[in-house]
Amino acid sequence: MRLLLVAGARPNFVKVGPLMRECRRVPDRVDVRLVHTGQHYDPEMSSTFFEEFGIPDPDWHLGVGSGSHAVQTARIMTAFEEVLLAWRPDMVVVVGDVNSTLACSVTARKMQVRVAHVEAGLRSFDETMPEEINRLVTDAISDVLLATEQSAVDNLLREGRPRERIHLVGNVMIDTLHYCLARLDGASQCRIDGAYGVVTLHRPSNVDAPDKLSGILDALSVIARDVPLYFPMHPRTRRKVDEFGLSARLEGSGIQVRPPASYMDFLRLWKDAALVLTDSGGVQEETTALGIPCFTIRDNTERPVTIDEGTNVLAGTTRDSILACYEEFRKGNTRQGRVPPLWDGKAAERIVQVLLAQQPVR
């Protein structure tokens, strides 16, 4: 079976790694190739992931770079069409909810190539989020829908997707977490004495509005008086902090700003944290898998299982709402979560078995 995997942005590599490794375990059954769209092009945001996850060099690197949503999506579609003409796969496998996911799934289906979507059915129900539009469109046209949690299955059924296309396979992101945890050795652990927290912040809805970003930084500064916070700052966030003149808010605040980290370096930092504050979807899942309290700096989440069963709490995006959540944490009112079903590090095995069960059409 000829499978073409697509990765473009940082979260994609976390999910593609286990799929590549699993496909390479059965070379007599799968001919797998990899496309890197270049949606993220900073070495810290892409190339180090290939090294850490054991992903081979991509067979095609489209190099689309940045741009508006429309410009970036159009560039990906144009370049990806050439890939499909050069190597016509039996199926294109897209992951997540970024512009590469949407662009490659639409291009494939218009060329009569089947599409499988990993992380299908996740919904924030907030259509102001570009990612939500990408999810809805990709799921509407995908032939195989691979869900991480039961709520995603329920969403797909409610939207009218055929039940036979939907497969609950678990969370491939947790496969990568297990893979990387097993490769951390004692000498490479993060040495920080005492309790500490970790921050990630990158969503445009949080960092592109000066008043909102200012309020979030104020809340983090208050928390940092009580517990040190380590903040590997996303390049977009760094630019906005400088642009809005907010750098002074971080000086002497107890917030330790660091450069963007590779996956392994970030894992070393957060796996022993007392709490994590984030607006990342993936970090919500990973903290649930390791039982670490997580405050999500958003008003909604497309990963409700991390709240219903895991350790995640929606903290909102205002200074007061974030501090109110932290006050509950200080009182010991933390969520005692559990690891959701099928988040066992074996999702890639199940995904590949589902894909191999699809009869190739030539």
C-alpha positions in Angstrom: 0.0 0.0 0.0 1.4 3.4 -1.0 0.9 5.9 1.9 1.9 9.5 1.7 2.2 11.2 5.1 2.0 15.0 5.4 3.7 17.2 8.0 4.1 20.9 8.0 3.9 22.5 11.4 5.6 21.6 14.7 2.7 19.6 16.2 2.5 17.5 13.1 6.0 16.0 13.6 5.0 14.8 17.0 2.3 12.7 15.4 4.0 11.7 12.2 7.0 10.2 14.0 5.2 7.1 15.4 3.4 6.5 12.1 6.6 6.5 10.2 8.2 4.1 12.6 5.3 1.8 12.5 5.0 1.8 8.7 8.7 1.0 8.5 8.2 -2.1 10.7 6.1 -3.6 7.8 8.0 -2.7 4.6 6.5 -5.7 2.8 3.0 -4.2 3.3 3.5 -0.4 3.2 5.5 1.9 0.9 5.5 5.1 2.9 6.8 8.5 1.8 6.9 11.8 3.7 6.0 15.4 2.6 7.2 18.3 4.6 5.3 21.4 3.5 7.6 23.8 5.2 4.8 25.6 7.0 7.2 25.9 9.9 10.6 26.5 8.6 12.7 27.6 11.6 15.2 24.8 12.5 14.0 25.0 16.1 10.5 24.5 15.0 11.0 21.6 12.5 14.4 20.0 11.7 15.3 19.1 15.2 12.1 17.1 15.4 13.3 14.8 12.6 16.4 14.0 14.6 14.6 13.5 17.9 11.8 11.3 16.6 13.9 9.2 14.2 12.0 10.5 11.2 13.9 10.2 7.9 14.5 13.2 5.7 11.3 14.0 3.8 11.0 12.8 0.3 9.6 16.2 -0.7 10.1 19.5 1.0 7.7 22.1 -0.4 9.3 25.1 1.4 6.1 27.2 1.4 7.1 29.4 4.4 4.9 32.0 6.0 2.0 34.1 4.7 -1.6 34.8 5.3 -3.9 31.8 5.7 -5.0 32.1 2.1 -1.5 32.6 0.6 0.0 29.8 2.6 -2.9 27.4 1.8 -2.7 28.2 -1.9 1.1 27.6 -2.0 0.8 24.3 -0.3 -2.0 23.2 -2.6 -0.1 24.1 -5.8 3.1 22.4 -4.6 1.4 19.3 -3.2 -0.5 18.8 -6.5 2.9 18.3 -8.2 3.8 15.6 -5.6 0.6 13.7 -6.2 1.3 13.8 -10.0 4.8 12.5 -9.4 3.9 9.7 -7.0 0.3 8.8 -6.9 -0.4 7.2 -3.5 -3.2 4.9 -2.5 -3.9 7.3 0.4 -2.8 10.6 1.8 -2.5 10.7 5.6 -2.9 14.1 7.2 -2.6 14.9 10.9 -3.9 17.7 13.2 -5.6 20.9 12.1 -3.1 23.2 10.5 -3.2 24.8 7.1 -1.1 21.9 5.7 -3.8 19.5 6.9 -6.6 21.4 5.0 -4.6 22.1 1.9 -3.3 18.6 1.3 -6.6 16.9 2.1 -8.5 19.1 -0.4 -5.9 18.7 -3.1 -5.8 14.9 -2.7 -9.6 14.5 -2.8 -9.9 16.7 -5.9 -7.4 14.4 -7.6 -9.4 11.3 -6.5 -6.8 10.2 -3.9 -8.3 9.0 -0.6 -7.6 10.8 2.6 -7.1 9.6 6.2 -7.3 12.2 9.0 -5.5 11.5 12.3 -7.1 13.4 15.2 -10.5 13.6 13.4 -13.5 14.9 15.2 -11.9 17.2 17.7 -14.1 20.4 18.0 -13.8 23.6 20.0 -17.1 24.8 18.5 -15.4 28.2 18.0 -15.4 29.0 14.3 -13.3 32.2 14.9 -10.4 29.8 15.3 -8.7 29.0 11.9 -8.0 25.5 13.2 -11.7 24.8 13.7 -12.4 25.6 10.0 -9.5 23.3 9.0 -10.9 20.5 11.2 -14.5 20.8 9.8 -13.5 20.8 6.2 -10.9 18.0 6.5 -13.3 15.7 8.3 -16.1 16.5 5.8 -14.0 15.1 2.9 -11.9 12.4 4.6 -12.4 8.7 3.7 -10.9 7.4 7.0 -11.5 9.3 10.3 -9.1 8.3 13.1 -10.3 9.6 16.5 -8.3 10.1 19.7 -11.3 10.1 22.1 -15.0 9.2 22.3 -16.2 12.8 22.2 -14.5 13.1 18.7 -16.4 10.0 17.6 -19.7 11.6 18.9 -19.0 14.8 17.0 -18.4 13.0 13.7 -21.6 11.0 14.0 -23.6 14.1 14.9 -22.2 15.8 11.8 -23.4 12.9 9.7 -20.1 11.1 8.9 -20.7 7.4 8.1 -20.0 5.2 11.1 -18.0 2.8 9.1 -15.4 5.5 8.3 -14.8 6.3 12.0 -12.2 4.5 14.1 -11.4 5.2 17.7 -7.6 4.5 17.8 -6.2 6.5 20.7 -3.8 9.4 20.7 -0.7 9.1 18.6 0.8 12.1 20.4 1.1 9.9 23.5 3.1 7.4 21.5 5.7 10.1 21.0 5.6 11.0 24.7 6.4 7.4 25.7 9.0 7.1 23.0 10.9 10.2 24.2 10.5 9.5 27.9 12.3 6.2 27.3 15.2 8.0 25.7 15.8 10.5 28.5 18.8 9.4 30.6 19.8 10.5 34.0 22.5 12.9 32.8 20.0 14.7 30.6 17.4 15.5 33.3 16.4 19.1 34.0 17.9 20.1 37.3 15.7 22.5 39.1 15.4 22.6 42.9 11.9 22.9 44.4 8.5 23.4 42.8 8.2 25.3 39.6 5.8 25.9 36.7 6.2 25.9 33.0 4.5 28.3 30.5 3.8 28.1 26.8 1.9 30.8 24.9 1.6 31.2 21.1 -2.0 31.4 19.9 -2.7 34.6 17.9 -5.9 35.1 19.8 -3.8 35.4 23.0 -0.6 37.1 21.8 -1.7 39.4 19.0 -3.9 41.6 21.1 -1.9 43.9 23.4 -4.5 44.2 26.1 -5.0 40.5 26.3 -1.3 39.7 26.2 -0.7 42.3 28.9 -3.3 40.8 31.2 -1.9 37.3 30.8 1.6 38.4 31.5 0.4 40.3 34.6 -1.2 37.1 35.9 1.9 35.1 35.2 4.0 37.7 37.1 1.8 37.3 40.1 2.0 33.5 40.0 5.8 33.8 39.6 6.1 35.5 43.0 4.8 32.3 44.5 6.5 29.7 42.3 9.2 30.2 39.6 7.9 30.0 36.1 10.0 28.8 33.1 8.8 30.2 29.8 10.3 28.9 26.5 9.0 31.7 24.4 7.6 31.1 20.9 9.1 33.3 18.3 5.7 34.9 17.5 5.1 35.7 21.2 8.6 37.2 21.5 7.9 39.5 18.5 4.6 40.6 20.0 6.1 41.2 23.5 8.7 43.5 21.9 6.2 45.1 19.5 3.8 46.0 22.3 6.5 47.2 24.7 5.8 44.6 27.3 9.3 43.3 27.9 9.5 45.3 31.2 6.7 43.2 32.5 9.0 40.2 32.5 12.0 41.8 34.1 12.5 40.8 37.8 9.1 39.1 37.8 10.3 35.5 38.5 9.4 34.5 35.0 12.5 32.8 33.5 12.2 33.4 29.7 14.1 30.9 27.6 14.5 30.4 23.8 12.1 28.0 22.0 13.0 24.4 23.0 13.1 21.2 21.0 10.7 18.5 22.0 13.2 16.6 24.1 14.5 19.8 25.9 10.9 20.9 26.6 10.0 17.4 27.9 12.9 17.5 30.3 11.6 20.8 31.6 7.9 20.2 32.0 7.7 16.5 33.0 8.6 17.3 36.7 6.8 20.6 36.9 4.2 21.3 39.6 1.9 22.9 37.1 1.8 23.9 33.4 0.1 27.0 32.0 -0.5 26.8 28.2 -2.7 27.5 25.2 -1.4 24.5 23.3 -3.7 21.6 22.5 -0.9 19.1 22.6 0.4 20.1 26.0 -3.1 19.7 27.4 -3.0 16.0 26.3 0.6 15.4 27.4 0.1 16.8 30.9 -3.0 14.6 31.2 -1.0 11.6 30.2 1.6 12.3 33.0 -0.9 13.5 35.6 0.5 17.1 35.8 -2.0 19.9 36.7 -2.6 22.0 33.5 -4.2 25.5 33.3 -5.3 26.1 29.7 -5.2 29.8 28.9 -8.2 29.7 26.6 -12.0 29.9 26.8 -12.6 26.6 25.1 -10.8 23.4 24.1 -11.2 20.9 21.4 -9.9 18.2 23.7 -12.6 17.9 26.4 -11.4 14.5 27.6 -8.4 16.3 29.2 -11.0 18.1 31.4 -13.6 15.4 31.8 -11.0 12.7 32.6 -7.6 14.4 32.8 -5.8 17.1 34.8 -6.7 20.1 32.6 -8.7 23.1 33.8 -9.9 26.0 31.5 -8.4 29.1 33.0 -9.8 31.7 30.6 -7.7 34.4 29.1 -8.1 37.3 31.6 -5.8 38.2 34.5 -8.5 37.6 37.1 -9.7 34.2 35.6 -6.1 32.9 35.5 -5.4 34.0 39.0 -8.7 32.5 40.3 -7.6 29.1 38.9 -4.2 29.4 40.5 -5.7 30.3 43.8 -7.7 27.0 43.7 -4.5 25.2 42.9 -2.8 26.8 46.0 -5.6 25.6 48.2 -5.0 22.1 47.0 -8.1 21.8 44.8 -6.3 20.1 41.9 -8.0 17.8 39.5 -7.2 14.1 40.1 -7.3 12.9 36.6 -6.8 9.6 34.8 -5.3 8.6 31.5 -8.0 8.3 28.9 -8.7 5.0 27.2 -6.3 3.9 24.4 -3.7 6.6 25.4 -1.3 3.8 25.9 1.5 4.5 23.4 0.1 2.0 20.8 -2.1 4.3 18.7 0.2 4.2 15.7 -0.1 0.4 15.6 -3.9 0.6 15.5 -3.8 3.4 12.9 -1.6 1.4 10.5 -3.8 -1.7 10.9 -6.8 0.4 10.0 -5.1 1.9 7.0 -3.9 -1.5 5.8 -7.5 -2.8 6.0 -8.5 -0.2 3.3 -8.5 -1.9 -0.1 -6.2 0.1 -2.5 -7.9 1.4 -5.6 -5.6 1.7 -8.5 
